[in-house]
Amino acid sequence: MGTLMLCERIADGASAPSDAITTWKDGHGVDYCLRPQTTRLPLPEYDEANEPAIPWNWSSGMFEIGHDVLVKVKYAPLGWPTTEGQSMRLVRERAPTVPVPEAIHYWIDREWDRYFVITRRVHGVSLDFVWFDLSSNDKGQVIDEIAAYTKTLAEIKSPLFQNADGSAVADARLLGDDPLLRTYDPNPNGWPGPLTAEELGDYIRTSSEGCEPLEIGPDFHFYHNDPSPGNIIVSGTDEAQTEGESHVHVAGIIDWERAAFFPKWWITLYLLIPGACCVSLTEKQIMNDFSQRNQYKDFLMEALLGLGFQSGHDYMPWFTKFLVARGKVHARRFKEAEAAGLIPWLL
């Protein structure tokens, strides 16, 4: 696996190798282990003719190891989120009622600019695939569960705006992408942080040249940061329907790569970002009623309000003003960066 690890099946009745980093059993009880790789494998040369099959620059994928164990491999240069495994372990330790996959092991391969996360499979179907097939009762049940899990996660607090492992949060939607504005950066990944509430407020003012931030802190709240239907796995969709009851439940929440500790207002404001948490539509639905793509997040917003969260609509006027101000600053600063020979890593 990359340049650092070997994944091996352990023979029946045999012990794990002495240099095994971790071991596990798959869904059929077969033993596997990870060992350090002592013989370095060279990265194949990039070949444009094979780009669709071997997308070295932007590849990501999921592969099965044995039965019901998966490894996620994702492109991750410096500055990209790489704390998915740490986030899943944090949730399992601090909020065990939230259904999150077990992170067996995770690591970053800097030579290949990839991160690897080995997890157990969550059985079920993507909510994005079945949303419009669910009854009203089923939708209500699923939404209530997601809202409750969101509240449980938010009760995990930190005094800093940071990732689960204490590193800087890489979120261009809130922080922007102008490297000349990142003045609190003790890390090599180009993002500011971790930040106190006062420091994040100062950063928002600096990046927008004076736009006063919303109230921040004193605590930050853990948030998945992409609770879209495609990241929700549900079970019970194939069970017989009972009038007035729902057999559909959230079996798992996946893709924790952008999870971090955020200001509480970000939890509902995020739902209003264009394109965030939308349901996939068929071509016919797009032609007939494009607004249906917002049905899921509208329901989720309502459920969160019922649990005491403030509406993201209350924050949207400020966020719009902030984005406009920040955009003007970035346009000017980008020209300064070009003139200085600095090229932002993310446009």
Disulfide bonds with the S-S distance in Angstrom:
none
